[in-house]
Amino acid sequence: MSRWIPTRIDGKIRSFAWLSLISEITIIGTGGAVRLTGSGLGCSTWPACVPGSLTPTAEMGIHGVIEFANRLMTGVIGIIAIIMLLLLWNLRRQRRDLFVLALVLVGGILAQAVVGGITVWTGLNPFIVGFHYVASLLMVCVAAVLVYRVYSPVGTRTRIVPAAFAGLTHATSFFVAVTIAFGVLTTASGPHSGDLDAARSGFNVELLEHLHAWPAYVMLALTIVLLAASVARRLPIASWFAALLLVEGIQIFVGLVQANFGLPPLLVGIHMVLASILAAVMTVVILSLKKVTDAPATAPEASAAEPALSNR
């Protein structure tokens, strides 16, 4: 067993870091499927699916299967997180940053499971459901940091862009957060409650749609400015701004289409997943504003694989 646990950042650690990120995004998709198919109460209680049974019964139908599959996905993410923690055990002092991130993911998964239970117990209260989604997005961001850091050596991180450029980037991240927050509130007032009898927030949906769209356009405009500036100044993070702009463009396009076609469930689900990808890319953009400049040449994790993520 000890031979299997690495003493340096290797392919196993990097692979499970990616699996952590992919699984955290995937469960947002499966959670969205639960909500958009009206399966939110497919399992009527928690931690059991129905009173007296951990698994769904025939009476629960397809909704029980969909909700239970989402619960099983939580177990898959938990296994990945625990394996990640074990893989980093020998590096818990040398790469304390990675070990703490892995520990946060394990703790976050346990907390998310409890929040999921509260969501069921409250009959899909729209504010609890929204909190559950936001917490899932934060987990995606933590996993994105983990992926980025497994390609980065240990050392002092120094800003590699002008201060004004960094400030504008942080302002863009603020509008990303505001856009997502109003998107959550808009969904809480819309038709996709997860169950026919679930309550809605009661807010004005049309007003929230505008409040959701306006910061999205500001976010898009700032990203275009930053991409142009990074290309003109030949900054090493221009490619990340191109990726950010691509995700934003697709997200806004999907949002406009779904709003004009009556919020079809498939497009709403895609919109939810794209929001998590947007949050992950924005997280990496922020991290890319700085770079380790004093890493020792002999550091085991300072491998040739590092530029594959930070400079792509």
C-alpha positions as a Markdown table, in Angstrom:
| # | Residue | x | y | z |
|---|---|---|---|---|
| 1 | Met | 0.0 | 0.0 | 0.0 |
| 2 | Ser | 2.8 | 2.4 | 0.9 |
| 3 | Arg | 4.4 | 1.8 | -2.4 |
| 4 | Trp | 1.3 | 2.9 | -4.2 |
| 5 | Ile | 1.2 | 6.2 | -2.3 |
| 6 | Pro | 3.4 | 8.7 | -4.2 |
| 7 | Thr | 6.2 | 10.6 | -2.7 |
| 8 | Arg | 6.1 | 13.2 | -5.5 |
| 9 | Ile | 3.5 | 14.8 | -7.7 |
| 10 | Asp | 2.9 | 12.1 | -10.4 |
| 11 | Gly | 0.4 | 11.0 | -12.9 |
| 12 | Lys | -1.9 | 9.4 | -10.3 |
| 13 | Ile | -2.2 | 12.6 | -8.3 |
| 14 | Arg | -2.8 | 14.6 | -11.4 |
| 15 | Ser | -5.4 | 12.2 | -12.7 |
| 16 | Phe | -7.4 | 12.1 | -9.5 |
| 17 | Ala | -7.2 | 15.9 | -9.3 |
| 18 | Trp | -8.9 | 16.0 | -12.7 |
| 19 | Leu | -11.4 | 13.4 | -11.7 |
| 20 | Ser | -12.3 | 15.5 | -8.6 |
| 21 | Leu | -13.0 | 18.5 | -10.9 |
| 22 | Ile | -14.9 | 16.4 | -13.5 |
| 23 | Ser | -17.0 | 14.6 | -10.9 |
| 24 | Glu | -17.9 | 17.9 | -9.1 |
| 25 | Ile | -19.1 | 19.3 | -12.4 |
| 26 | Thr | -20.9 | 16.1 | -13.2 |
| 27 | Ile | -23.0 | 16.0 | -10.0 |
| 28 | Ile | -24.2 | 19.5 | -10.9 |
| 29 | Gly | -25.5 | 18.0 | -14.1 |
| 30 | Thr | -27.1 | 15.0 | -12.3 |
| 31 | Gly | -28.6 | 17.3 | -9.7 |
| 32 | Gly | -30.0 | 19.5 | -12.4 |
| 33 | Ala | -31.5 | 16.4 | -14.0 |
| 34 | Val | -33.3 | 15.6 | -10.7 |
| 35 | Arg | -34.7 | 19.1 | -10.6 |
| 36 | Leu | -35.7 | 19.4 | -14.2 |
| 37 | Thr | -37.4 | 16.1 | -14.4 |
| 38 | Gly | -39.5 | 16.8 | -11.3 |
| 39 | Ser | -37.6 | 14.1 | -9.4 |
| 40 | Gly | -36.6 | 16.2 | -6.4 |
| 41 | Leu | -38.8 | 14.2 | -4.1 |
| 42 | Gly | -38.3 | 10.9 | -6.0 |
| 43 | Cys | -36.8 | 9.8 | -2.7 |
| 44 | Ser | -39.1 | 11.1 | -0.1 |
| 45 | Thr | -36.7 | 11.1 | 2.9 |
| 46 | Trp | -33.0 | 11.1 | 3.8 |
| 47 | Pro | -30.6 | 9.3 | 4.3 |
| 48 | Ala | -33.0 | 6.4 | 3.3 |
| 49 | Cys | -34.8 | 6.8 | 0.0 |
| 50 | Val | -38.2 | 6.0 | 1.4 |
| 51 | Pro | -39.1 | 5.0 | 5.0 |
| 52 | Gly | -37.7 | 1.5 | 5.6 |
| 53 | Ser | -35.7 | 1.3 | 2.3 |
| 54 | Leu | -32.3 | 2.7 | 1.4 |
| 55 | Thr | -33.1 | 2.2 | -2.3 |
| 56 | Pro | -36.1 | 3.4 | -4.3 |
| 57 | Thr | -39.1 | 1.1 | -4.4 |
| 58 | Ala | -41.3 | 0.3 | -7.5 |
| 59 | Glu | -43.9 | 2.8 | -6.2 |
| 60 | Met | -41.4 | 5.7 | -6.6 |
| 61 | Gly | -41.1 | 5.0 | -10.3 |
| 62 | Ile | -38.6 | 6.7 | -12.6 |
| 63 | His | -38.4 | 9.7 | -10.3 |
| 64 | Gly | -37.1 | 7.6 | -7.5 |
| 65 | Val | -34.4 | 6.1 | -9.8 |
| 66 | Ile | -33.2 | 9.5 | -11.0 |
| 67 | Glu | -33.0 | 10.9 | -7.5 |
| 68 | Phe | -31.3 | 7.8 | -6.1 |
| 69 | Ala | -28.8 | 7.9 | -9.0 |
| 70 | Asn | -27.8 | 11.4 | -8.0 |
| 71 | Arg | -27.3 | 10.3 | -4.4 |
| 72 | Leu | -25.0 | 7.5 | -5.7 |
| 73 | Met | -23.0 | 10.1 | -7.5 |
| 74 | Thr | -22.3 | 11.7 | -4.2 |
| 75 | Gly | -20.7 | 8.4 | -3.1 |
| 76 | Val | -18.6 | 8.3 | -6.3 |
| 77 | Ile | -17.3 | 11.8 | -5.6 |
| 78 | Gly | -16.6 | 10.9 | -2.0 |
| 79 | Ile | -14.5 | 7.9 | -3.0 |
| 80 | Ile | -12.5 | 10.0 | -5.5 |
| 81 | Ala | -11.9 | 12.6 | -2.7 |
| 82 | Ile | -10.8 | 10.1 | -0.2 |
| 83 | Ile | -8.4 | 8.5 | -2.7 |
| 84 | Met | -7.0 | 11.9 | -3.5 |
| 85 | Leu | -6.4 | 12.5 | 0.2 |
| 86 | Leu | -4.6 | 9.2 | 0.5 |
| 87 | Leu | -2.5 | 9.9 | -2.6 |
| 88 | Leu | -1.3 | 13.1 | -1.0 |
| 89 | Trp | -0.6 | 11.6 | 2.4 |
| 90 | Asn | 3.2 | 11.3 | 2.0 |
| 91 | Leu | 3.2 | 14.9 | 0.7 |
| 92 | Arg | 1.0 | 16.4 | 3.5 |
| 93 | Arg | 3.9 | 18.5 | 4.8 |
| 94 | Gln | 5.8 | 19.2 | 1.6 |
| 95 | Arg | 2.6 | 20.1 | -0.3 |
| 96 | Arg | 0.4 | 21.2 | 2.5 |
| 97 | Asp | -1.6 | 23.3 | 0.1 |
| 98 | Leu | -2.7 | 20.3 | -1.9 |
| 99 | Phe | -3.5 | 18.2 | 1.2 |
| 100 | Val | -5.6 | 21.0 | 2.7 |
| 101 | Leu | -7.5 | 21.3 | -0.6 |
| 102 | Ala | -8.2 | 17.6 | -0.7 |
| 103 | Leu | -9.3 | 17.7 | 2.9 |
| 104 | Val | -11.7 | 20.5 | 2.1 |
| 105 | Leu | -13.2 | 18.5 | -0.7 |
| 106 | Val | -13.8 | 15.5 | 1.6 |
| 107 | Gly | -15.4 | 17.8 | 4.3 |
| 108 | Gly | -17.4 | 19.6 | 1.6 |
| 109 | Ile | -18.9 | 16.4 | 0.2 |
| 110 | Leu | -20.0 | 15.4 | 3.7 |
| 111 | Ala | -21.5 | 18.8 | 4.3 |
| 112 | Gln | -23.2 | 18.7 | 0.9 |
| 113 | Ala | -24.8 | 15.4 | 1.7 |
| 114 | Val | -26.3 | 16.9 | 4.8 |
| 115 | Val | -27.6 | 20.0 | 2.9 |
| 116 | Gly | -29.1 | 17.6 | 0.4 |
| 117 | Gly | -31.0 | 15.9 | 3.2 |
| 118 | Ile | -32.2 | 19.2 | 4.5 |
| 119 | Thr | -33.4 | 20.0 | 1.0 |
| 120 | Val | -35.5 | 16.9 | 1.0 |
| 121 | Trp | -36.8 | 17.5 | 4.6 |
| 122 | Thr | -37.9 | 21.0 | 3.7 |
| 123 | Gly | -39.9 | 19.9 | 0.7 |
| 124 | Leu | -37.4 | 21.5 | -1.8 |
| 125 | Asn | -37.4 | 24.9 | -0.2 |
| 126 | Pro | -36.2 | 27.1 | -3.1 |
| 127 | Phe | -33.7 | 29.0 | -1.0 |
| 128 | Ile | -32.2 | 25.7 | 0.4 |
| 129 | Val | -32.0 | 24.3 | -3.2 |
| 130 | Gly | -30.3 | 27.5 | -4.3 |
| 131 | Phe | -27.8 | 27.3 | -1.4 |
| 132 | His | -27.2 | 23.7 | -2.4 |
| 133 | Tyr | -26.3 | 24.7 | -5.9 |
| 134 | Val | -24.0 | 27.6 | -4.8 |
| 135 | Ala | -22.2 | 25.2 | -2.4 |
| 136 | Ser | -21.7 | 22.8 | -5.3 |
| 137 | Leu | -20.2 | 25.6 | -7.4 |
| 138 | Leu | -17.8 | 26.4 | -4.6 |
| 139 | Met | -16.7 | 22.8 | -4.5 |
| 140 | Val | -16.0 | 23.0 | -8.3 |
| 141 | Cys | -13.9 | 26.1 | -7.6 |
| 142 | Val | -11.9 | 24.2 | -4.9 |
| 143 | Ala | -11.4 | 21.3 | -7.3 |
| 144 | Ala | -10.2 | 23.7 | -10.0 |
| 145 | Val | -7.6 | 25.2 | -7.6 |
| 146 | Leu | -6.5 | 21.6 | -6.8 |
| 147 | Val | -6.0 | 20.8 | -10.5 |
| 148 | Tyr | -4.1 | 24.1 | -11.1 |
| 149 | Arg | -1.9 | 23.6 | -8.1 |
| 150 | Val | -0.8 | 20.0 | -8.9 |
| 151 | Tyr | 0.9 | 21.5 | -12.0 |
| 152 | Ser | 2.5 | 24.3 | -10.0 |
| 153 | Pro | 5.8 | 24.0 | -8.0 |
| 154 | Val | 6.2 | 25.2 | -4.4 |
| 155 | Gly | 7.4 | 28.7 | -3.9 |
| 156 | Thr | 6.5 | 32.4 | -3.6 |
| 157 | Arg | 3.8 | 33.5 | -6.0 |
| 158 | Thr | 4.6 | 36.8 | -7.8 |
| 159 | Arg | 2.1 | 38.8 | -9.9 |
| 160 | Ile | 3.0 | 38.6 | -13.6 |
| 161 | Val | 0.6 | 41.2 | -14.9 |
| 162 | Pro | 0.2 | 44.9 | -14.2 |
| 163 | Ala | -1.7 | 45.9 | -11.1 |
| 164 | Ala | -4.5 | 47.6 | -13.1 |
| 165 | Phe | -4.9 | 44.5 | -15.2 |
| 166 | Ala | -5.1 | 42.3 | -12.1 |
| 167 | Gly | -7.7 | 44.7 | -10.6 |
| 168 | Leu | -9.9 | 44.6 | -13.7 |
| 169 | Thr | -9.7 | 40.8 | -13.6 |
| 170 | His | -10.9 | 40.7 | -10.1 |
| 171 | Ala | -13.7 | 43.0 | -11.0 |
| 172 | Thr | -14.6 | 40.6 | -13.8 |
| 173 | Ser | -14.8 | 37.8 | -11.2 |
| 174 | Phe | -17.1 | 39.9 | -9.1 |
| 175 | Phe | -19.5 | 40.2 | -12.1 |
| 176 | Val | -19.2 | 36.5 | -12.7 |
| 177 | Ala | -20.3 | 35.9 | -9.1 |
| 178 | Val | -23.2 | 38.4 | -9.3 |
| 179 | Thr | -24.4 | 36.9 | -12.6 |
| 180 | Ile | -24.5 | 33.4 | -11.1 |
| 181 | Ala | -26.1 | 34.6 | -7.9 |
| 182 | Phe | -29.0 | 36.3 | -9.8 |
| 183 | Gly | -29.2 | 33.2 | -12.0 |
| 184 | Val | -29.8 | 31.1 | -8.9 |
| 185 | Leu | -32.5 | 33.6 | -7.7 |
| 186 | Thr | -34.1 | 33.6 | -11.2 |
| 187 | Thr | -34.3 | 29.8 | -11.2 |
| 188 | Ala | -35.8 | 29.8 | -7.7 |
| 189 | Ser | -38.7 | 31.9 | -9.1 |
| 190 | Gly | -39.1 | 30.0 | -12.3 |
| 191 | Pro | -41.1 | 26.9 | -13.2 |
| 192 | His | -38.5 | 24.2 | -12.6 |
| 193 | Ser | -39.0 | 23.5 | -8.9 |
| 194 | Gly | -38.0 | 19.8 | -8.8 |
| 195 | Asp | -41.6 | 18.8 | -7.9 |
| 196 | Leu | -45.1 | 19.9 | -8.8 |
| 197 | Asp | -45.9 | 20.8 | -5.2 |
| 198 | Ala | -42.7 | 22.5 | -4.4 |
| 199 | Ala | -43.0 | 26.2 | -3.5 |
| 200 | Arg | -41.4 | 29.0 | -5.5 |
| 201 | Ser | -39.6 | 32.1 | -4.0 |
| 202 | Gly | -42.3 | 34.5 | -5.2 |
| 203 | Phe | -39.9 | 37.1 | -6.6 |
| 204 | Asn | -40.6 | 38.8 | -9.9 |
| 205 | Val | -39.2 | 36.5 | -12.6 |
| 206 | Glu | -39.0 | 39.1 | -15.4 |
| 207 | Leu | -37.1 | 41.6 | -13.2 |
| 208 | Leu | -34.7 | 38.9 | -12.1 |
| 209 | Glu | -34.1 | 37.9 | -15.7 |
| 210 | His | -32.9 | 41.4 | -16.4 |
| 211 | Leu | -30.8 | 41.5 | -13.2 |
| 212 | His | -29.3 | 38.3 | -14.2 |
| 213 | Ala | -28.5 | 39.5 | -17.8 |
| 214 | Trp | -27.0 | 42.9 | -17.1 |
| 215 | Pro | -24.0 | 41.8 | -15.0 |
| 216 | Ala | -23.5 | 39.0 | -17.6 |
| 217 | Tyr | -23.0 | 41.6 | -20.3 |
| 218 | Val | -20.6 | 43.6 | -18.1 |
| 219 | Met | -18.7 | 40.4 | -17.5 |
| 220 | Leu | -18.5 | 39.8 | -21.2 |
| 221 | Ala | -17.4 | 43.3 | -22.0 |
| 222 | Leu | -14.7 | 43.3 | -19.4 |
| 223 | Thr | -13.4 | 39.9 | -20.6 |
| 224 | Ile | -13.1 | 41.2 | -24.2 |
| 225 | Val | -11.1 | 44.2 | -22.9 |
| 226 | Leu | -8.8 | 42.0 | -20.8 |
| 227 | Leu | -8.3 | 39.5 | -23.7 |
| 228 | Ala | -7.4 | 42.4 | -26.0 |
| 229 | Ala | -5.0 | 43.9 | -23.5 |
| 230 | Ser | -3.4 | 40.5 | -22.7 |
| 231 | Val | -2.8 | 39.9 | -26.4 |
| 232 | Ala | -1.5 | 43.5 | -27.0 |
| 233 | Arg | 0.9 | 43.2 | -24.1 |
| 234 | Arg | 1.8 | 39.6 | -24.9 |
| 235 | Leu | 0.9 | 38.5 | -21.4 |
| 236 | Pro | 1.3 | 34.7 | -20.7 |
| 237 | Ile | -2.3 | 34.3 | -19.6 |
| 238 | Ala | -4.0 | 35.5 | -22.9 |
| 239 | Ser | -5.1 | 31.9 | -23.7 |
| 240 | Trp | -7.0 | 31.6 | -20.4 |
| 241 | Phe | -8.9 | 34.8 | -21.2 |
| 242 | Ala | -9.7 | 33.4 | -24.6 |
| 243 | Ala | -11.1 | 30.3 | -22.9 |
| 244 | Leu | -13.1 | 32.5 | -20.4 |
| 245 | Leu | -14.6 | 34.5 | -23.3 |
| 246 | Leu | -15.6 | 31.3 | -25.1 |
| 247 | Val | -17.4 | 29.9 | -22.1 |
| 248 | Glu | -19.1 | 33.2 | -21.4 |
| 249 | Gly | -20.2 | 33.5 | -25.0 |
| 250 | Ile | -21.7 | 30.0 | -25.1 |
| 251 | Gln | -23.3 | 30.6 | -21.7 |
| 252 | Ile | -25.0 | 33.9 | -22.7 |
| 253 | Phe | -26.1 | 32.3 | -26.0 |
| 254 | Val | -27.7 | 29.4 | -24.2 |
| 255 | Gly | -29.3 | 31.8 | -21.7 |
| 256 | Leu | -30.9 | 33.9 | -24.5 |
| 257 | Val | -32.2 | 30.8 | -26.3 |
| 258 | Gln | -33.7 | 29.3 | -23.2 |
| 259 | Ala | -35.3 | 32.5 | -22.2 |
| 260 | Asn | -36.9 | 33.0 | -25.6 |
| 261 | Phe | -38.2 | 29.4 | -25.9 |
| 262 | Gly | -39.9 | 28.9 | -22.6 |
| 263 | Leu | -37.1 | 27.5 | -20.5 |
| 264 | Pro | -36.8 | 24.0 | -22.0 |
| 265 | Pro | -35.4 | 21.6 | -19.4 |
| 266 | Leu | -32.4 | 20.5 | -21.5 |
| 267 | Leu | -31.2 | 24.0 | -22.1 |
| 268 | Val | -31.7 | 24.9 | -18.5 |
| 269 | Gly | -29.6 | 22.0 | -17.5 |
| 270 | Ile | -26.9 | 22.9 | -19.9 |
| 271 | His | -27.0 | 26.5 | -18.6 |
| 272 | Met | -26.5 | 25.2 | -15.0 |
| 273 | Val | -23.5 | 23.0 | -16.0 |
| 274 | Leu | -21.9 | 25.8 | -18.0 |
| 275 | Ala | -22.2 | 28.1 | -15.0 |
| 276 | Ser | -20.0 | 25.6 | -13.1 |
| 277 | Ile | -17.5 | 25.5 | -15.9 |
| 278 | Leu | -17.5 | 29.3 | -16.0 |
| 279 | Ala | -16.7 | 29.4 | -12.3 |
| 280 | Ala | -13.9 | 26.9 | -12.7 |
| 281 | Val | -12.3 | 28.8 | -15.6 |
| 282 | Met | -12.6 | 32.1 | -13.8 |
| 283 | Thr | -10.9 | 30.6 | -10.8 |
| 284 | Val | -8.0 | 29.5 | -12.9 |
| 285 | Val | -7.8 | 32.9 | -14.5 |
| 286 | Ile | -7.4 | 34.5 | -11.1 |
| 287 | Leu | -4.7 | 32.0 | -10.1 |
| 288 | Ser | -2.9 | 32.6 | -13.3 |
| 289 | Leu | -2.3 | 36.3 | -12.4 |
| 290 | Lys | 0.6 | 35.1 | -10.3 |
| 291 | Lys | 3.4 | 32.6 | -10.9 |
| 292 | Val | 5.9 | 30.8 | -8.7 |
| 293 | Thr | 9.2 | 32.5 | -9.5 |
| 294 | Asp | 11.6 | 31.1 | -6.9 |
| 295 | Ala | 10.9 | 27.3 | -7.1 |
| 296 | Pro | 14.0 | 25.2 | -6.5 |
| 297 | Ala | 15.2 | 23.4 | -9.7 |
| 298 | Thr | 15.2 | 20.1 | -7.9 |
| 299 | Ala | 11.6 | 20.3 | -6.6 |
| 300 | Pro | 10.0 | 17.0 | -7.5 |
| 301 | Glu | 6.8 | 18.6 | -8.6 |
| 302 | Ala | 8.5 | 21.2 | -10.8 |
| 303 | Ser | 8.1 | 18.8 | -13.8 |
| 304 | Ala | 7.8 | 19.6 | -17.4 |
| 305 | Ala | 4.0 | 19.0 | -17.1 |
| 306 | Glu | 3.5 | 22.3 | -15.2 |
| 307 | Pro | 3.4 | 24.6 | -18.3 |
| 308 | Ala | 0.7 | 22.3 | -19.8 |
| 309 | Leu | -1.9 | 23.9 | -17.5 |
| 310 | Ser | -0.5 | 27.3 | -16.5 |
| 311 | Asn | 0.6 | 28.5 | -19.9 |
| 312 | Arg | -1.8 | 26.7 | -22.3 |
